[in-house]
Amino acid sequence: MSETRTLPLALICLSLFVSGCSIHSSKAEWITDALGSIRDGRYPRIVAISYWNEVWENEDGSISDLTVNSSAEALEAFQTGIADDIFISEIVYSSDSQKILPPSSGIYFSAYPDFGDSEDTVTLERIQDFEGLAGKQVAWVYFSNNWVDGIKFPQEAVKTIHDYGRQPFIRMMTLSSYERICPDTLYTLQRIIDGDFDEELKTWADDAKAVGFPLMVEFGTEVNGEWFPWNGTWNGGDTLTGYGDPTEPDGPERFRDAYRHIIDLFMGQGVENVTWVFHVNSENIPDESWNRMAAYYPGDDYIDWIGISAYGAQTPKEAHQDWLLFSEIMDASYPEFAAISGNKPLAVLEFGVVE
């Protein structure tokens, strides 16, 4: 008579992994969890989502494919989730048609539809291709305005999106190099505060005003993450005596003042058709007390919307390591995220995962 034995959990996991039956969730399950948890009100103040639809090559030659159609299963999960009537495409505007308001009901569905490596090659074809995959129109179209070639308003990109009947959403990326050198040697927060780029920014503001329709604009994408030069790490960090209020960490304080300076400049130019967005990452990196989301917030008097990036695994290597569902990521970050402001609409501005 053979003896029945129970294998330890670690051995069961190992055997499943070796046999090819991954114990991780699939991309389809991740997408289903993301859209389902938002649809069901698990994060009650989130009233907009924007999927990051992109594929890129990593330094090791591997491919990171966050697109919704990286597999038939992923596409089906995305189409099924987005088909729910709670995800809407029609933007609500203020009575003077200058600002983007949260919907009276439902959740805006939007996207970055893969505009190339520089994230700014806006084409009608890319927008239409994504909407064809999703089976639904997007509310806004998200893209980058890189300062590598100077501070210039993205006139053609904005016109392409608006003429197609979608809302333009501009990421103001203060980068002087696509290498994302930290800190940036040209566009430092201190130089923005000091007014070194005021003339260029005034021209940008005048061009934005001249289009005559609403724009969404953010400065300082994922500011609490250290991969961009506007993070506090590269602008004074936790020091107290290098800038401003001696009771405030210099890094976040510099960012707040730089963002306020830009918005004040726009208001001085009479620009009223910009909806200003503050954008954080779901994880504070570095995970230090001074590098908290709210530490960077310019304030309710300046900001109209608050957004977050909430990614799962972004590379094949990560996908074979710790795999967190969207709901696990947001469960950990939502309390801090929602506490930034008690009355501003919240959005998941970027989310996605590889297979």
Contacts in CASP RR format, 6 or more apart in sequence:
PFRMAT RR
TARGET T0000
AUTHOR 0000-0000-0000
METHOD contacts of the structure
MODEL  1
MSETRTLPLALICLSLFVSGCSIHSSKAEWITDALGSIRDGRYPRIVAIS
YWNEVWENEDGSISDLTVNSSAEALEAFQTGIADDIFISEIVYSSDSQKI
LPPSSGIYFSAYPDFGDSEDTVTLERIQDFEGLAGKQVAWVYFSNNWVDG
IKFPQEAVKTIHDYGRQPFIRMMTLSSYERICPDTLYTLQRIIDGDFDEE
LKTWADDAKAVGFPLMVEFGTEVNGEWFPWNGTWNGGDTLTGYGDPTEPD
GPERFRDAYRHIIDLFMGQGVENVTWVFHVNSENIPDESWNRMAAYYPGD
DYIDWIGISAYGAQTPKEAHQDWLLFSEIMDASYPEFAAISGNKPLAVLE
FGVVE
7 15 0 8 1.000
13 23 0 8 1.000
16 22 0 8 1.000
16 23 0 8 1.000
17 23 0 8 1.000
24 319 0 8 1.000
24 320 0 8 1.000
24 323 0 8 1.000
25 33 0 8 1.000
25 323 0 8 1.000
25 325 0 8 1.000
26 73 0 8 1.000
26 74 0 8 1.000
26 355 0 8 1.000
27 70 0 8 1.000
27 71 0 8 1.000
27 73 0 8 1.000
27 74 0 8 1.000
27 77 0 8 1.000
27 353 0 8 1.000
27 354 0 8 1.000
27 355 0 8 1.000
28 71 0 8 1.000
28 73 0 8 1.000
28 74 0 8 1.000
28 76 0 8 1.000
28 77 0 8 1.000
29 77 0 8 1.000
29 325 0 8 1.000
30 312 0 8 1.000
30 325 0 8 1.000
30 326 0 8 1.000
30 352 0 8 1.000
30 353 0 8 1.000
31 68 0 8 1.000
31 74 0 8 1.000
31 77 0 8 1.000
31 78 0 8 1.000
31 81 0 8 1.000
31 352 0 8 1.000
31 353 0 8 1.000
32 77 0 8 1.000
32 80 0 8 1.000
32 81 0 8 1.000
33 325 0 8 1.000
33 326 0 8 1.000
33 327 0 8 1.000
34 310 0 8 1.000
34 325 0 8 1.000
34 326 0 8 1.000
34 327 0 8 1.000
34 351 0 8 1.000
34 352 0 8 1.000
35 49 0 8 1.000
35 77 0 8 1.000
35 78 0 8 1.000
35 81 0 8 1.000
35 82 0 8 1.000
35 84 0 8 1.000
35 87 0 8 1.000
36 42 0 8 1.000
36 81 0 8 1.000
37 43 0 8 1.000
37 326 0 8 1.000
37 327 0 8 1.000
37 330 0 8 1.000
38 46 0 8 1.000
38 49 0 8 1.000
38 107 0 8 1.000
38 348 0 8 1.000
39 81 0 8 1.000
39 84 0 8 1.000
39 86 0 8 1.000
39 87 0 8 1.000
39 107 0 8 1.000
42 327 0 8 1.000
42 330 0 8 1.000
43 330 0 8 1.000
43 334 0 8 1.000
43 338 0 8 1.000
43 346 0 8 1.000
45 338 0 8 1.000
45 345 0 8 1.000
45 346 0 8 1.000
46 107 0 8 1.000
46 346 0 8 1.000
46 347 0 8 1.000
46 348 0 8 1.000
47 102 0 8 1.000
47 103 0 8 1.000
47 106 0 8 1.000
47 107 0 8 1.000
47 108 0 8 1.000
47 345 0 8 1.000
47 346 0 8 1.000
47 347 0 8 1.000
48 102 0 8 1.000
48 103 0 8 1.000
48 107 0 8 1.000
48 108 0 8 1.000
48 109 0 8 1.000
48 110 0 8 1.000
48 139 0 8 1.000
48 305 0 8 1.000
48 345 0 8 1.000
48 346 0 8 1.000
48 347 0 8 1.000
48 348 0 8 1.000
48 349 0 8 1.000
49 87 0 8 1.000
49 107 0 8 1.000
49 108 0 8 1.000
49 109 0 8 1.000
49 110 0 8 1.000
49 347 0 8 1.000
49 348 0 8 1.000
49 351 0 8 1.000
50 110 0 8 1.000
50 111 0 8 1.000
50 112 0 8 1.000
50 140 0 8 1.000
50 142 0 8 1.000
50 169 0 8 1.000
50 347 0 8 1.000
50 348 0 8 1.000
50 349 0 8 1.000
50 350 0 8 1.000
50 351 0 8 1.000
51 68 0 8 1.000
51 78 0 8 1.000
51 110 0 8 1.000
51 111 0 8 1.000
51 112 0 8 1.000
51 350 0 8 1.000
51 351 0 8 1.000
51 352 0 8 1.000
52 66 0 8 1.000
52 111 0 8 1.000
52 112 0 8 1.000
52 309 0 8 1.000
52 311 0 8 1.000
52 350 0 8 1.000
52 351 0 8 1.000
52 352 0 8 1.000
53 66 0 8 1.000
53 67 0 8 1.000
53 68 0 8 1.000
53 111 0 8 1.000
53 112 0 8 1.000
53 113 0 8 1.000
53 114 0 8 1.000
53 130 0 8 1.000
54 66 0 8 1.000
54 67 0 8 1.000
54 112 0 8 1.000
54 114 0 8 1.000
54 116 0 8 1.000
55 63 0 8 1.000
55 64 0 8 1.000
55 65 0 8 1.000
55 66 0 8 1.000
55 67 0 8 1.000
55 70 0 8 1.000
55 114 0 8 1.000
56 63 0 8 1.000
56 64 0 8 1.000
56 117 0 8 1.000
57 63 0 8 1.000
57 64 0 8 1.000
58 64 0 8 1.000
58 315 0 8 1.000
58 316 0 8 1.000
60 317 0 8 1.000
62 315 0 8 1.000
62 316 0 8 1.000
62 317 0 8 1.000
63 316 0 8 1.000
64 314 0 8 1.000
64 315 0 8 1.000
64 316 0 8 1.000
64 354 0 8 1.000
65 354 0 8 1.000
65 355 0 8 1.000
66 314 0 8 1.000
66 352 0 8 1.000
66 353 0 8 1.000
66 354 0 8 1.000
67 114 0 8 1.000
68 74 0 8 1.000
68 75 0 8 1.000
68 78 0 8 1.000
68 79 0 8 1.000
68 130 0 8 1.000
68 133 0 8 1.000
68 134 0 8 1.000
69 75 0 8 1.000
69 133 0 8 1.000
70 354 0 8 1.000
70 355 0 8 1.000
71 355 0 8 1.000
74 355 0 8 1.000
75 133 0 8 1.000
78 133 0 8 1.000
78 134 0 8 1.000
79 133 0 8 1.000
79 134 0 8 1.000
79 135 0 8 1.000
81 87 0 8 1.000
82 109 0 8 1.000
82 134 0 8 1.000
82 135 0 8 1.000
82 136 0 8 1.000
83 135 0 8 1.000
83 136 0 8 1.000
86 106 0 8 1.000
86 107 0 8 1.000
87 106 0 8 1.000
87 107 0 8 1.000
87 108 0 8 1.000
87 109 0 8 1.000
87 136 0 8 1.000
88 103 0 8 1.000
88 106 0 8 1.000
88 107 0 8 1.000
88 108 0 8 1.000
88 109 0 8 1.000
88 139 0 8 1.000
89 108 0 8 1.000
89 109 0 8 1.000
89 136 0 8 1.000
89 137 0 8 1.000
89 138 0 8 1.000
89 139 0 8 1.000
90 139 0 8 1.000
91 100 0 8 1.000
91 108 0 8 1.000
91 139 0 8 1.000
91 140 0 8 1.000
91 167 0 8 1.000
92 100 0 8 1.000
92 101 0 8 1.000
92 102 0 8 1.000
92 103 0 8 1.000
92 104 0 8 1.000
93 99 0 8 1.000
93 100 0 8 1.000
93 101 0 8 1.000
93 214 0 8 1.000
94 100 0 8 1.000
94 101 0 8 1.000
96 272 0 8 1.000
97 213 0 8 1.000
97 214 0 8 1.000
98 214 0 8 1.000
98 272 0 8 1.000
98 273 0 8 1.000
99 214 0 8 1.000
99 273 0 8 1.000
99 275 0 8 1.000
99 304 0 8 1.000
100 140 0 8 1.000
100 167 0 8 1.000
100 214 0 8 1.000
100 216 0 8 1.000
100 275 0 8 1.000
100 304 0 8 1.000
100 305 0 8 1.000
101 345 0 8 1.000
102 345 0 8 1.000
108 139 0 8 1.000
108 140 0 8 1.000
108 347 0 8 1.000
109 134 0 8 1.000
109 136 0 8 1.000
109 138 0 8 1.000
109 139 0 8 1.000
110 138 0 8 1.000
110 139 0 8 1.000
110 140 0 8 1.000
110 141 0 8 1.000
110 142 0 8 1.000
110 167 0 8 1.000
110 169 0 8 1.000
111 130 0 8 1.000
111 134 0 8 1.000
111 138 0 8 1.000
111 141 0 8 1.000
111 142 0 8 1.000
112 119 0 8 1.000
112 141 0 8 1.000
112 142 0 8 1.000
112 143 0 8 1.000
112 350 0 8 1.000
113 126 0 8 1.000
113 127 0 8 1.000
113 129 0 8 1.000
113 130 0 8 1.000
113 131 0 8 1.000
113 138 0 8 1.000
113 141 0 8 1.000
114 126 0 8 1.000
114 130 0 8 1.000
115 121 0 8 1.000
115 122 0 8 1.000
115 123 0 8 1.000
115 126 0 8 1.000
115 143 0 8 1.000
115 144 0 8 1.000
117 178 0 8 1.000
118 144 0 8 1.000
118 146 0 8 1.000
118 148 0 8 1.000
118 178 0 8 1.000
119 143 0 8 1.000
119 144 0 8 1.000
119 146 0 8 1.000
119 171 0 8 1.000
119 173 0 8 1.000
120 143 0 8 1.000
120 144 0 8 1.000
120 145 0 8 1.000
120 146 0 8 1.000
120 154 0 8 1.000
120 157 0 8 1.000
122 141 0 8 1.000
122 143 0 8 1.000
122 154 0 8 1.000
122 156 0 8 1.000
122 157 0 8 1.000
122 160 0 8 1.000
122 161 0 8 1.000
123 160 0 8 1.000
124 160 0 8 1.000
124 164 0 8 1.000
127 138 0 8 1.000
127 141 0 8 1.000
127 161 0 8 1.000
127 164 0 8 1.000
127 166 0 8 1.000
130 138 0 8 1.000
131 137 0 8 1.000
131 138 0 8 1.000
137 166 0 8 1.000
138 166 0 8 1.000
139 166 0 8 1.000
139 167 0 8 1.000
140 166 0 8 1.000
140 167 0 8 1.000
140 168 0 8 1.000
140 169 0 8 1.000
140 216 0 8 1.000
141 161 0 8 1.000
141 166 0 8 1.000
141 167 0 8 1.000
141 168 0 8 1.000
141 169 0 8 1.000
142 169 0 8 1.000
142 171 0 8 1.000
142 349 0 8 1.000
142 350 0 8 1.000
143 154 0 8 1.000
143 157 0 8 1.000
143 161 0 8 1.000
143 168 0 8 1.000
143 169 0 8 1.000
143 170 0 8 1.000
143 171 0 8 1.000
144 170 0 8 1.000
144 171 0 8 1.000
144 173 0 8 1.000
145 152 0 8 1.000
145 153 0 8 1.000
145 154 0 8 1.000
145 157 0 8 1.000
145 170 0 8 1.000
145 171 0 8 1.000
145 172 0 8 1.000
145 173 0 8 1.000
146 173 0 8 1.000
146 175 0 8 1.000
146 178 0 8 1.000
147 172 0 8 1.000
147 173 0 8 1.000
147 174 0 8 1.000
147 175 0 8 1.000
147 176 0 8 1.000
147 187 0 8 1.000
148 175 0 8 1.000
148 176 0 8 1.000
148 177 0 8 1.000
148 178 0 8 1.000
150 200 0 8 1.000
151 197 0 8 1.000
151 200 0 8 1.000
151 201 0 8 1.000
151 203 0 8 1.000
151 204 0 8 1.000
152 200 0 8 1.000
152 204 0 8 1.000
153 203 0 8 1.000
153 204 0 8 1.000
153 207 0 8 1.000
153 208 0 8 1.000
154 170 0 8 1.000
155 207 0 8 1.000
155 211 0 8 1.000
157 168 0 8 1.000
157 170 0 8 1.000
158 168 0 8 1.000
158 170 0 8 1.000
158 211 0 8 1.000
158 215 0 8 1.000
159 211 0 8 1.000
161 167 0 8 1.000
161 168 0 8 1.000
162 168 0 8 1.000
162 211 0 8 1.000
162 213 0 8 1.000
167 214 0 8 1.000
167 216 0 8 1.000
168 215 0 8 1.000
168 216 0 8 1.000
169 215 0 8 1.000
169 216 0 8 1.000
169 217 0 8 1.000
169 218 0 8 1.000
169 277 0 8 1.000
170 215 0 8 1.000
170 216 0 8 1.000
170 217 0 8 1.000
170 218 0 8 1.000
171 218 0 8 1.000
171 221 0 8 1.000
171 279 0 8 1.000
172 217 0 8 1.000
172 218 0 8 1.000
172 219 0 8 1.000
172 220 0 8 1.000
172 262 0 8 1.000
173 221 0 8 1.000
174 184 0 8 1.000
174 187 0 8 1.000
174 192 0 8 1.000
174 219 0 8 1.000
174 220 0 8 1.000
174 229 0 8 1.000
174 230 0 8 1.000
175 184 0 8 1.000
175 187 0 8 1.000
175 228 0 8 1.000
175 229 0 8 1.000
176 184 0 8 1.000
176 185 0 8 1.000
176 186 0 8 1.000
176 187 0 8 1.000
177 184 0 8 1.000
180 227 0 8 1.000
180 228 0 8 1.000
180 229 0 8 1.000
181 229 0 8 1.000
182 226 0 8 1.000
182 227 0 8 1.000
182 228 0 8 1.000
182 229 0 8 1.000
182 231 0 8 1.000
182 233 0 8 1.000
182 234 0 8 1.000
183 229 0 8 1.000
183 234 0 8 1.000
183 235 0 8 1.000
184 229 0 8 1.000
184 230 0 8 1.000
184 234 0 8 1.000
187 197 0 8 1.000
187 229 0 8 1.000
188 229 0 8 1.000
188 235 0 8 1.000
189 230 0 8 1.000
189 235 0 8 1.000
189 251 0 8 1.000
189 254 0 8 1.000
189 255 0 8 1.000
189 257 0 8 1.000
189 258 0 8 1.000
190 235 0 8 1.000
190 243 0 8 1.000
190 254 0 8 1.000
190 258 0 8 1.000
191 197 0 8 1.000
192 258 0 8 1.000
192 261 0 8 1.000
192 262 0 8 1.000
193 254 0 8 1.000
193 257 0 8 1.000
193 258 0 8 1.000
193 261 0 8 1.000
195 261 0 8 1.000
198 265 0 8 1.000
201 262 0 8 1.000
201 265 0 8 1.000
201 266 0 8 1.000
202 265 0 8 1.000
202 269 0 8 1.000
205 265 0 8 1.000
205 266 0 8 1.000
205 269 0 8 1.000
205 270 0 8 1.000
205 271 0 8 1.000
206 269 0 8 1.000
206 271 0 8 1.000
208 215 0 8 1.000
208 217 0 8 1.000
208 266 0 8 1.000
208 271 0 8 1.000
208 273 0 8 1.000
208 274 0 8 1.000
209 269 0 8 1.000
209 270 0 8 1.000
209 271 0 8 1.000
209 272 0 8 1.000
209 273 0 8 1.000
211 273 0 8 1.000
212 273 0 8 1.000
213 273 0 8 1.000
214 273 0 8 1.000
214 274 0 8 1.000
214 275 0 8 1.000
215 273 0 8 1.000
215 274 0 8 1.000
215 275 0 8 1.000
216 274 0 8 1.000
216 275 0 8 1.000
216 277 0 8 1.000
216 305 0 8 1.000
217 274 0 8 1.000
217 275 0 8 1.000
217 276 0 8 1.000
217 277 0 8 1.000
218 276 0 8 1.000
218 277 0 8 1.000
218 278 0 8 1.000
218 279 0 8 1.000
218 349 0 8 1.000
219 230 0 8 1.000
219 258 0 8 1.000
219 259 0 8 1.000
219 262 0 8 1.000
220 228 0 8 1.000
220 230 0 8 1.000
220 255 0 8 1.000
220 259 0 8 1.000
220 279 0 8 1.000
221 228 0 8 1.000
221 279 0 8 1.000
221 309 0 8 1.000
222 228 0 8 1.000
222 279 0 8 1.000
222 280 0 8 1.000
222 281 0 8 1.000
222 309 0 8 1.000
223 230 0 8 1.000
223 231 0 8 1.000
223 232 0 8 1.000
223 255 0 8 1.000
223 279 0 8 1.000
223 280 0 8 1.000
223 281 0 8 1.000
223 296 0 8 1.000
224 231 0 8 1.000
224 280 0 8 1.000
224 281 0 8 1.000
224 284 0 8 1.000
224 285 0 8 1.000
224 291 0 8 1.000
224 292 0 8 1.000
224 293 0 8 1.000
224 295 0 8 1.000
224 296 0 8 1.000
225 231 0 8 1.000
225 281 0 8 1.000
225 283 0 8 1.000
225 284 0 8 1.000
225 285 0 8 1.000
225 291 0 8 1.000
226 232 0 8 1.000
226 233 0 8 1.000
226 234 0 8 1.000
226 285 0 8 1.000
226 286 0 8 1.000
227 285 0 8 1.000
230 255 0 8 1.000
230 258 0 8 1.000
231 255 0 8 1.000
231 291 0 8 1.000
232 249 0 8 1.000
232 250 0 8 1.000
232 251 0 8 1.000
232 252 0 8 1.000
232 254 0 8 1.000
232 255 0 8 1.000
232 291 0 8 1.000
232 296 0 8 1.000
233 251 0 8 1.000
233 286 0 8 1.000
233 291 0 8 1.000
235 250 0 8 1.000
235 251 0 8 1.000
235 254 0 8 1.000
235 255 0 8 1.000
236 242 0 8 1.000
236 243 0 8 1.000
236 249 0 8 1.000
236 250 0 8 1.000
236 251 0 8 1.000
236 254 0 8 1.000
237 249 0 8 1.000
237 250 0 8 1.000
237 251 0 8 1.000
237 252 0 8 1.000
237 290 0 8 1.000
237 291 0 8 1.000
238 249 0 8 1.000
238 250 0 8 1.000
238 251 0 8 1.000
238 288 0 8 1.000
238 289 0 8 1.000
238 290 0 8 1.000
238 291 0 8 1.000
239 249 0 8 1.000
239 250 0 8 1.000
239 251 0 8 1.000
240 246 0 8 1.000
240 247 0 8 1.000
240 248 0 8 1.000
240 249 0 8 1.000
240 250 0 8 1.000
241 250 0 8 1.000
242 250 0 8 1.000
243 250 0 8 1.000
243 251 0 8 1.000
243 253 0 8 1.000
243 254 0 8 1.000
244 250 0 8 1.000
244 253 0 8 1.000
245 253 0 8 1.000
249 290 0 8 1.000
249 295 0 8 1.000
251 290 0 8 1.000
252 290 0 8 1.000
252 291 0 8 1.000
252 295 0 8 1.000
252 296 0 8 1.000
255 296 0 8 1.000
256 296 0 8 1.000
256 297 0 8 1.000
256 298 0 8 1.000
256 299 0 8 1.000
259 278 0 8 1.000
259 298 0 8 1.000
259 302 0 8 1.000
260 298 0 8 1.000
260 302 0 8 1.000
263 276 0 8 1.000
263 298 0 8 1.000
263 302 0 8 1.000
266 274 0 8 1.000
275 304 0 8 1.000
275 305 0 8 1.000
276 302 0 8 1.000
276 303 0 8 1.000
276 304 0 8 1.000
276 305 0 8 1.000
277 303 0 8 1.000
277 304 0 8 1.000
277 305 0 8 1.000
277 306 0 8 1.000
277 307 0 8 1.000
277 347 0 8 1.000
277 349 0 8 1.000
278 296 0 8 1.000
278 297 0 8 1.000
278 298 0 8 1.000
278 303 0 8 1.000
278 305 0 8 1.000
278 306 0 8 1.000
278 307 0 8 1.000
278 340 0 8 1.000
279 306 0 8 1.000
279 307 0 8 1.000
279 308 0 8 1.000
279 309 0 8 1.000
279 349 0 8 1.000
280 293 0 8 1.000
280 296 0 8 1.000
280 306 0 8 1.000
280 307 0 8 1.000
280 308 0 8 1.000
280 309 0 8 1.000
280 337 0 8 1.000
280 340 0 8 1.000
281 308 0 8 1.000
281 309 0 8 1.000
282 308 0 8 1.000
282 309 0 8 1.000
282 310 0 8 1.000
282 311 0 8 1.000
282 329 0 8 1.000
282 330 0 8 1.000
282 332 0 8 1.000
282 333 0 8 1.000
282 337 0 8 1.000
283 329 0 8 1.000
283 333 0 8 1.000
284 291 0 8 1.000
284 292 0 8 1.000
284 293 0 8 1.000
285 291 0 8 1.000
292 336 0 8 1.000
293 336 0 8 1.000
293 337 0 8 1.000
293 340 0 8 1.000
294 336 0 8 1.000
294 339 0 8 1.000
294 340 0 8 1.000
297 303 0 8 1.000
297 306 0 8 1.000
297 340 0 8 1.000
297 341 0 8 1.000
299 341 0 8 1.000
300 341 0 8 1.000
300 343 0 8 1.000
300 344 0 8 1.000
303 341 0 8 1.000
303 344 0 8 1.000
304 344 0 8 1.000
304 345 0 8 1.000
305 344 0 8 1.000
305 345 0 8 1.000
305 346 0 8 1.000
305 347 0 8 1.000
306 337 0 8 1.000
306 340 0 8 1.000
306 341 0 8 1.000
306 344 0 8 1.000
306 345 0 8 1.000
306 346 0 8 1.000
306 347 0 8 1.000
307 337 0 8 1.000
307 346 0 8 1.000
307 347 0 8 1.000
307 348 0 8 1.000
307 349 0 8 1.000
308 333 0 8 1.000
308 337 0 8 1.000
308 346 0 8 1.000
308 347 0 8 1.000
308 348 0 8 1.000
308 349 0 8 1.000
308 350 0 8 1.000
309 348 0 8 1.000
309 349 0 8 1.000
309 350 0 8 1.000
309 351 0 8 1.000
310 326 0 8 1.000
310 329 0 8 1.000
310 330 0 8 1.000
310 333 0 8 1.000
310 348 0 8 1.000
310 350 0 8 1.000
310 351 0 8 1.000
311 329 0 8 1.000
311 350 0 8 1.000
311 351 0 8 1.000
311 352 0 8 1.000
311 353 0 8 1.000
312 318 0 8 1.000
312 323 0 8 1.000
312 324 0 8 1.000
312 326 0 8 1.000
312 329 0 8 1.000
312 351 0 8 1.000
312 352 0 8 1.000
312 353 0 8 1.000
313 319 0 8 1.000
313 321 0 8 1.000
313 323 0 8 1.000
313 353 0 8 1.000
313 354 0 8 1.000
314 352 0 8 1.000
314 353 0 8 1.000
314 354 0 8 1.000
315 354 0 8 1.000
316 354 0 8 1.000
318 354 0 8 1.000
319 353 0 8 1.000
319 354 0 8 1.000
319 355 0 8 1.000
326 351 0 8 1.000
326 352 0 8 1.000
326 353 0 8 1.000
330 348 0 8 1.000
337 346 0 8 1.000
338 346 0 8 1.000
END
